[in-house]
Amino acid sequence: MSLRVTEIFHSLQGEGLDTGLPTTFVRLTGCPLRCSYCDTTYAFKGGRNMAPEAVCRTVQQFGCRRVTLTGGEPLAQKQAFDLVRMLCDQGHSVAVETSGAVDIAPLDSRARVVMDIKTPASGEAHRNLWQNLQRLRPQDQLKFVICNRDDYLWSREQLHRRHLQSHCTVLFSPAWDRLEPTQLAEWILEDGLEVRFQLQLHKVLWGEEPGR
């Protein structure tokens, strides 16, 4: 059994509740989605085969307890679930960044889920697997990447209609170079939404540089 791995690197977490904290990232190769704003298209193909045990050894070399499994869509590879379990067994605090288009039921309960809800402008909103919402816990996170006003209104509707804040923390993020961050912040404040606004810290620091 092996995984297709694009990169393993150490950086600051750029998104979510752990923003700014040193983290080791394992980026798996491949994704069944093609979101219009995707910033990791280089992970769609290529990479190298690694056994889960080899991935764990590489992660340990960084000496960092926090590990984020990302992609691509990491859960598109069935062996990813074994990798998450192994990393948890080693004492790592594991977060899994997923598109929300793959069933998260097999995930080790010790891992935290950071799940997207795809907006209309992503071009992949029809892929949202809504039953995943029932598996989320207070320690998990839901993320909307918002491209325009229509995306915002749609996201606001989902927030209220599906009572998303009863599941976990909800984050609204402006799509990089497609929506001014200040505009999204003003909409959130005008409507009194209890969501967490976020910017992609890694892009503020390093731009589009891969592996950062």
C-alpha positions in Angstrom: 0.0 0.0 0.0 1.3 3.4 -0.9 0.2 7.0 -1.2 0.8 9.5 -4.0 2.4 12.5 -2.3 3.1 15.9 -3.8 5.1 17.4 -1.0 5.8 17.3 2.8 6.9 20.6 4.3 7.0 22.7 7.5 5.4 26.1 7.6 2.9 28.3 9.4 -0.7 27.3 9.2 -2.3 29.9 7.0 -6.0 29.2 7.6 -8.5 28.3 10.2 -8.3 28.2 14.0 -4.6 27.3 14.0 -3.6 30.2 11.8 0.0 31.3 12.6 1.0 28.1 14.3 4.0 26.0 13.0 2.6 23.0 11.3 3.9 20.1 9.1 1.9 19.7 5.9 1.4 16.5 4.0 0.0 17.3 0.5 -1.4 14.3 -1.3 -1.7 14.2 -5.1 -4.9 14.2 -7.0 -8.4 15.7 -6.8 -11.7 14.9 -8.4 -12.9 18.5 -8.3 -11.8 21.5 -10.4 -12.8 24.6 -8.4 -12.5 27.8 -10.3 -10.3 29.4 -7.6 -8.0 26.4 -7.0 -4.5 27.4 -5.9 -3.0 24.0 -5.8 -3.5 22.8 -9.4 0.2 21.5 -9.3 -1.1 18.8 -7.0 -3.5 17.3 -9.5 -0.9 15.0 -10.9 2.7 13.9 -10.5 4.1 13.4 -7.0 5.8 10.3 -5.7 4.7 7.0 -4.2 5.3 6.7 -0.5 4.3 4.1 2.0 2.3 5.5 5.0 5.1 4.5 7.3 7.6 6.5 5.2 5.3 9.5 5.3 5.1 9.2 9.1 8.9 9.0 9.4 9.3 12.2 7.2 6.8 14.0 9.3 8.6 13.1 12.5 11.8 14.6 11.3 10.3 18.1 11.5 9.7 17.6 15.2 6.3 19.4 15.1 3.2 18.0 16.9 0.7 19.6 14.5 0.1 17.9 11.2 -2.3 18.9 8.4 -3.2 16.5 5.7 -4.2 18.4 2.5 -4.3 18.2 -1.3 -5.8 18.2 -3.8 -8.4 16.1 -2.1 -6.5 13.9 0.4 -9.4 11.6 1.1 -9.7 10.6 -2.5 -6.9 8.2 -1.7 -8.3 5.4 0.5 -4.9 4.9 2.2 -5.2 8.4 3.6 -7.5 7.1 6.3 -4.8 4.7 7.5 -2.2 7.5 7.4 -4.4 9.7 9.7 -4.7 6.8 12.1 -1.0 6.2 12.2 -0.2 9.9 12.7 -2.7 10.1 15.6 -1.2 6.9 17.1 2.2 8.7 17.1 0.8 11.5 19.2 0.3 14.1 16.5 -2.5 16.6 16.5 -3.9 16.0 13.0 -6.2 18.2 10.9 -7.6 17.0 7.6 -8.5 19.6 5.0 -11.2 18.2 2.7 -13.4 19.5 -0.1 -16.6 18.1 1.5 -17.2 15.9 -1.6 -15.9 12.7 0.1 -17.5 10.8 2.9 -15.6 11.6 6.1 -17.2 8.8 8.1 -14.1 6.5 8.0 -11.8 9.2 9.5 -10.2 8.5 12.9 -12.2 10.4 15.5 -9.0 11.9 16.9 -8.5 14.0 13.8 -10.0 17.4 13.3 -11.9 18.1 10.1 -11.5 21.3 8.1 -14.2 21.0 5.5 -15.1 23.2 2.6 -18.6 24.0 1.4 -18.3 24.7 -2.2 -20.0 27.9 -3.4 -21.7 28.4 -6.8 -18.8 30.4 -8.2 -16.5 27.5 -7.5 -18.2 25.5 -10.2 -18.5 22.5 -7.8 -21.4 23.3 -5.5 -23.2 20.3 -6.8 -20.5 18.1 -5.3 -21.2 19.1 -1.7 -21.9 15.9 0.3 -24.4 17.5 2.8 -24.6 14.4 4.9 -21.1 15.1 6.1 -22.5 17.9 8.2 -24.0 15.3 10.6 -20.5 14.0 11.3 -19.0 17.3 12.3 -18.2 18.1 16.0 -17.5 21.3 17.8 -13.7 20.9 17.3 -14.2 20.8 13.5 -14.4 23.7 11.0 -16.5 24.6 8.0 -15.0 26.9 5.4 -16.7 28.9 2.6 -14.4 30.5 -0.1 -16.4 33.4 -1.4 -15.9 34.9 -4.9 -18.6 37.6 -5.2 -21.8 38.9 -3.8 -23.9 36.0 -5.1 -21.6 33.6 -3.4 -21.9 35.5 -0.1 -25.7 35.6 -0.3 -25.8 31.8 -1.0 -23.4 31.2 1.9 -25.4 33.3 4.2 -28.5 31.3 3.2 -26.8 28.0 3.9 -25.5 29.3 7.3 -29.1 30.1 8.4 -31.1 27.3 6.7 -28.8 24.5 7.8 -28.0 25.9 11.2 -24.3 25.4 10.5 -23.1 27.1 13.7 -24.7 24.3 15.7 -22.1 21.9 14.1 -18.8 23.7 14.5 -16.9 26.9 13.7 -17.8 28.5 10.4 -15.2 30.5 8.4 -15.8 32.9 5.5 -12.8 33.6 3.3 -12.5 35.9 0.3 -11.2 34.1 -2.8 -7.7 35.3 -3.5 -7.6 38.1 -6.1 -11.3 37.7 -6.8 -13.0 39.5 -3.9 -11.6 42.4 -1.8 -11.2 41.2 1.8 -12.6 44.5 3.1 -15.8 44.0 1.1 -16.5 40.6 2.6 -15.7 41.9 6.1 -18.2 44.7 5.6 -21.0 42.3 4.4 -20.4 40.1 7.5 -20.6 43.1 9.8 -23.7 44.5 8.1 -25.6 41.3 8.5 -24.3 40.5 12.0 -23.1 37.0 11.0 -21.5 35.0 13.7 -18.8 33.6 11.5 -15.0 33.9 11.6 -13.5 36.0 8.8 -10.2 34.7 7.6 -7.4 35.6 5.2 -4.9 33.1 3.8 -1.9 34.1 5.9 0.6 32.1 3.9 -0.3 34.1 0.8 0.1 37.3 2.6 3.6 36.2 3.6 4.8 34.2 0.6 2.3 34.8 -2.2 1.6 31.9 -4.5 4.9 30.1 -3.7 4.3 26.3 -3.6 5.2 24.5 -0.4 4.7 27.5 1.9 
